Amino acid sequence: MRVRPAEHARIDLEVHQLPPRPYDHLHGPVRRPRRAGKLHQALLGVRNGRHRLPELAHDALQRGPARHLHDASSRVASCGYRSPVYVTRRAQALSCAALALAAVTAVPAPALAQQCLPSGEQITPVPWAQDLLAPDLAWQASTGQGQRVAVISTGVDDSPFLAGKVVGSADVAPADPYGRDSGKADCLGTGTGAAGIIAGAELPGIGFRGVAPGARILSAKVVGDSHPTGSQPADAVSPDTLADAIDWAAGQDASVIAVSSVSYRDSARLRDAVRRALAGDAVVVAAVGDASQNDPPGTTPYPAAHPGVLGVGAITRTTEITRFSRPGEVDLVAPGEDVVVPRPGGGLGTAAGTAYATAYVAGAAALVRAYRPQLSTEDVARRLLATATPASEGTGSAAYGHGIVNPHQAVLAGTAAGAPVALPPMTTEAATAEELARQRETARSTTLAFGLTAAGVALAALLAAVAVFGPRGRRRRWRSGRAAAPMAHREPETPGPLGGLFGDRGR
């Protein structure tokens, strides 16, 4: 039975950039499958022995995840092609139903709910980084009280370690181009971890604690649920976005600004923002970024490369530089691999990156600012550099900078602030006659004393020798105590006549 022309319906479908169709080789006169079901017939668009692939379903499946449910539903409702395709009304209905199913099921999970970093677990031991830096040695003098530390990263989410510590927040991250938003303050967890390293509170039974637990946190979010697509390197942030965040932090009276996110492009706005922050008496600490094999050559991290900014690299638990820490703009290093950090929503986890090393240096700067409020931004930076623990490559290396940050020494060491002062030249005065006479008398007395001492020692040695060897000599009548050597009898060169065994007996 063939399909009647009266049952045909003409439909037009809008298809944008239609991909190659794997069933194009089927176009042309072929036999209708004998046992094909109605859905199969509809999908093949049977018409008088001719059938075509339903571009509707094929297009929906080939285009992949639909960006919006509205877009998917509108494409199903339009149900039209640019090219005229003749199908039966029943086939049309079944094709539209198949397209609707494909469009709805193709909507990705991220479009509905972005997959974010889960909450952590309970980790009770004291983290190795905390043991290495020992910030608790400085807590009797300073806990960072009264300091506002800005964290420019992925935002700061709720955590028991940060309860009541976040006093301000701003979201300057660019909007997601796909319209995906998890609705969380920190989806990636980097900002929450950095804030916990800086000012994390002590919880019962937990060894983790921040470097400056008395400080308060200002959160500037520059990265949303994911890093911008197409950035090189992959975790790069726009310099103007960082400039907006730094300006906001300076306007919130931040005494320390920790730039955990990195831009690999400079801009006038970013340079001006850094200058304004430094002029406003804020210590700016910035990560040098995490290197990868796909980085373009000559990659420079900003604002770590700007004058007055402390660039921070990352080290391992053995104080070796990590494989990802980017050399070149490093002033200080701190733990940045397998470090324990708070997770968004609660609990602890381990993480790696120069963003976390930056948080350790920012916490040390907060300790110094609280204990020595009279120091300027330059003096605080100079103190952090001067008290750093030397690394394996020495001071001034491209990978380690001045060395490993030392919070205890930075707070309490007796270093001098300001520029070094040149000492006046040393002068000598001529000795008087009385002083010369005294020096000669002292020299004569010293010589006589040494002579008498030597004579006394020699006399004592002589008396000791007489006392020890005198009695022994008298017993031997002063003869040598050694026995005379035995006389050697010389053997004759030729033997004499042989004697008989009994030749010496008389007969």
C-alpha positions, 0 to 999 in steps of 0.5 A, a space after each residue: 500500500 502506497 501513501 496517497 498524495 492527499 495525506 502529504 503535508 509540507 513543513 519547513 524547518 529552520 536548521 542552523 549549520 546542519 551537520 553532515 548526515 550519516 544517512 545521506 547515502 540512503 537517499 534515493 529509491 529503495 524498498 520500504 522495510 517489510 517489518 518496519 514499525 510506524 516510528 521507523 517509517 516516520 523517522 525515514 519519511 516514507 513517500 512512494 517508496 522514497 524515504 529521507 532521514 528526518 533532519 529534525 531528530 538528527 539535528 537535535 542529536 548532533 547539536 549536542 547539549 541545548 543551551 536553553 530549554 526555551 531554545 529546544 522547545 521553540 525548535 520543536 514547536 516550529 518543526 520546519 525545514 528550509 528545504 521542503 520535505 514531504 512526510 505523512 501527518 502521522 510521520 510528522 507527529 511522530 518525528 516532532 515527538 522524537 525531536 521533542 524527546 531528543 531536545 529535552 534529554 539533550 539538555 545537560 546537567 550543568 545547565 540546570 545545576 552546576 557541579 561544584 566542589 563538595 564539602 570536605 571531611 574531618 581531618 584532625 591532625 595538625 597540617 604539615 604546612 602549619 608545622 613548617 611555618 609555626 605561626 602559633 609562635 607569634 600568636 602571643 604577640 599578634 593574631 592579626 586582630 583588627 586587620 581586614 584581608 581581602 581575598 580576590 579569588 572564586 568567592 568565599 562560601 560558608 564554613 565553620 572555620 570562617 563563621 563570623 569572619 567575612 565582613 564584606 563581599 563583592 561579585 565582579 566575575 563576568 556572567 557565564 555565557 551559557 547562563 549557568 549559575 550554581 547560586 553558590 558564593 564559591 563553587 570552585 572552593 579556591 577562595 574559601 580555602 585561601 580565606 581559611 588559611 588566612 583567618 580560619 578559627 580553631 575548632 575542638 578536636 581539629 588541628 587546622 587553624 589559620 595563620 592570622 585567626 584574629 583577622 577578618 575577610 573581605 571576599 572579591 569574587 572574580 571567577 564564577 562557577 568556572 574559569 572563562 573559556 578560551 583563556 590562555 593559560 586556562 585559569 587566566 582572569 581578565 586584568 580589568 576584572 582584577 582591577 575592579 576587585 582591587 579597587 573594591 578591596 582598597 575602598 573597603 579599607 583592606 590592609 592586606 590584599 591577597 590576589 589568588 587569581 592571576 591574569 597573564 595580560 597587563 592593562 592600564 586599569 590593573 596598573 592604576 588599581 595596584 598603584 592606588 592600593 599601595 598608595 592607600 597603605 595596603 600590602 598587595 600579595 599576588 600568586 605567580 600562577 600555576 604553570 602547565 605544558 600548554 602555556 604560551 612562551 613568555 607568560 608573565 603573571 600579573 599583578 605579581 610582576 608589578 612593582 611593590 607587589 609580593 609575588 608568591 610561589 609554592 613549595 612541597 612538604 620537603 621545602 622543594 619548589 613544586 612542579 607547577 610553581 611559575 618562576 621569574 616573578 617570585 619574592 617569597 614561597 610558602 606551602 602550596 602542595 597537598 595543603 589542608 584547606 576548608 571546603 565550602 559548606 564545611 569540612 576540610 580537604 587537600 588542595 594545591 596551587 600558588 593561590 594557597 601559598 599566597 594565603 600563607 604570605 597574606 596571613 603573615 602580613 596581617 600578623 605583622 600589621 597588627 603587631 607593628 601598626 606604625 610600619 608602612 607598606 614598604 616596611 612590612 614587605 621589607 620585613 617579610 623578605 628580610 626574615 624569610 628562611 633561606 631556601 636550597 637555592 639561596 636568596 634571590 633565585 628565580 624559583 624561591 625568591 628571598 626564601 620561605 615566609 617565616 611568620 614568627 620571625 616577621 613579627 618578632 625579629 629585631 630588624 630595623 625599619 627604613 633605609 640603612 644608615 652609613 656609619 662615620 669613618 673610624 678615627 684613631 688618636 696618637 698615644 701619649 708618652 705616659 701611655 707608651 711608657 705603660 705599654 713598655 712596662 707591660 711588655 717587659 713584665 709580660 716577657 719576664 713572666 713568660 721566662 720565669 714560667 718556662 724555667 719553672 716548668 723545665 726545673 719541675 721536669 728535671 726533678 721528676 726525671 731524677 725522682 723516677 729514674 734515680 732509684 732504678 739506676 742505683 739498683 742496676 749500678 747504672 748498667 744498661 737494663 738490656 741483656 747482652 746480645 748472644 754471640 753468633 758462632 760461625 759455621 765452618 765452610 767445609 765439614 770435618 771428618 765423620 766420626 764413628 758412632 763408637 769411635 771415641 771408645 777405647 779398645 
